[in-house]
Amino acid sequence: MPHPAPLSFPEGPRSELDRALAELVERAGEVMRTQGRLRALLNATRSVIGEIELDEVLRSIVTSAVELVDAEYGALGVLAPQGGLEEFVHVGMPDEAVQRIGHLPEGRGLLGALIDHPDPIRLDAIAGDPRSVGFPDGHPPMGAFLGVPVRVRDEVFGNLYLTNRRDGTFSDEDVELISALATAAGLAIDNARRYAEARTREAWAAASAQVVSALLTSSVEGSAALLADELVDRGAADRVAILVGDDRTSVRVLEVRGEEADACLAGSVIDAERTLGAVVLEGGETRATPGGRIEPPDALALHHDGSCGPVLFTALRSGGAPRAVIAAARQPGAPHFTAAEMRIAEDLADRVSLARELAAAREAQQRGLLLQDRARIARDLHDHVVQQLYGAGLDLEAAAADSPGAVAERLGSAVEAIDEAIAQVRTIVYALTPQDGGAPTLRHRVLDLAGSASRHLPQPVAVSFAGPVDLLSEGSLADELAASVRELLSNAVKHSEATSVALTIVAADARVTAEVSDDGRGIGDTARRSGLENLRIRAERLGGAFDLQSSPAGTRARWTAPITVPEGDPTT
């Protein structure tokens, strides 16, 4: 039986069918490709929103964008408050190339064009665009370019840059995909920023609670160091300094903690024009400086490779007026301080300021009660103890006059001991007696110096006065004497290794004498003598003298100067 003839179509309809089938296959391929890209966009979005730390979110955005459009290089430039780029997160470029290039882009040329006009830019070749300013030495070649802004709550946060698409140039579809990813990225960045702000608020609040608790239960002294320690330990900043006014042209660092604290030592004086902290100390408004390549940088900013980090300044107040400033610094490359973070810092400063005022009021009340008690003790000592000792001394003197030689000698020694005890009691009375406003007397100034030196000795400095010492409480002689006593005690504390130190101030025969003796190892030939030379010069300038006797058994230093009284002064 013959085989049937094969089925055939006329040539015209057949070609149309082939064309229709080809179009159908092509469209099916496009659908599959579109589905694949949409699936890739979905995966990229999931990857971006899956992070919560801001640094990780930014890097995830760049990595996802590069993979989504098959680009060789990608970067996300974070806009700085003052313009340009504050941070530049990049992927694809080898570390050795980054090292050759040096500092990262700052937002000029084509990158700056996207900053000035935040609309997508797609180029087939970067070199052909007049806005391009070229590349630095060592930079790898780049051709095709795609730039898309990243917005957070209608505010441009930064720009996403992609270059060198591996299979040619970027398409309109690429622009749409990256724009969609940028929208998701904006949401992820907003969440990360809110999380970071919550952590910052927690850190500052915890520091505030700790400092306030300490202030309400202890002394105000040391609160600055405690505040700086708490803020650094809790991660509120990388370095924290507490500033106070030095004069109208400078500020002084009261305490500093954290990174590179050795570069900004406590006690350092900074010119007012070198730091924004001086402006905050004067006006009280919380301010912040941005990070980046800023010339000149703030004196309290952290530096690295020509770039500085942001610094926040907020005032600590007393009686409504700024009295100190918290300077919180971050490392270079760290994000700038946001408005929310500045409000958090202000809240801490207000809480700490209020706690300091309450603590100071409590201490003032306690000090008033203590001074009242001391005044009562001083009156009792003066009115009763001294009079009783004085009466006992008179009785012993009378008995000595009617006694034989050996007994009289022993009674005389007892009288001398009583006189010495009376002198010591009077010194205690002066120390306990509250000062009545105005400048402190010389006696009180000397007692304060002795008290400061006693903190560094095994036992307190023994102080005694003789003669009308307080008549010297005014004028340059009192200032010179106090400065000399400070130097004498400082030498005894620092160089003698003494266990006991005695200080005597005598005003007699139109001269005043300050003598310090100790049981230390002596001055020695190699000791630093510039301080001793200053003592000699100070005494000779006033017409006096300085004498030093030192041995391995101890040292005695005596500083003397004449008492000059103005003509016609009745006290002469």
Buried (B, 14 or more C-beta within 10 A) or exposed (E): EEEEEEEEEEEEEEEEEEEEEEEEEEEEEEEEEEEEBEEBBEEBBEBBBEBEEBBBBBBBBBBBBBBBBBBBBBBBBBBBBEBBBBBBBBBBBEEEEEEEBEEBBBBEBBBBBBBEEBEBBBBEEBEEBEBBEEBEEEBBEBBBBBBBBBBBEEEBBBBBBBBBBEEEBBEEEBBBBBBBBBBBBBBBBBBBBEBBBEBBBBBBBBBBEBBBEBBEEEEBEEBBBBBBBBBBBBEBBBBBBBBBBBEEEBBBBBBBBBBBBEEBEBEBEBEBEBBBBBBBBBEBEBBBBBBBBBEEBBBBBBBEEEBBBBBBBBBBBEEEEBBBBBBBBBBBBBBBBBEBBBEBBBBBBBBBBBBBBBBBEBBEEEEEEEBEEBBEBBEEBBEEBBEEBEEBBEEBBEBBEEBEEEEBEEBBEBBEEBEEBBBBBBBBBBBBBBEEEEEBBBBBBBBBBBEBBBEEBEEEBBBBBEBEBBBBBEBEBBEBBBBBBBBBBBBBBEBBEBEBBBBBBBBEEEBBBBBBBBBBBBBEEEBEBEBBEBBBEBBEEBEBBBEBEBEEEBBBBBBBBEBEEEEEEEEE
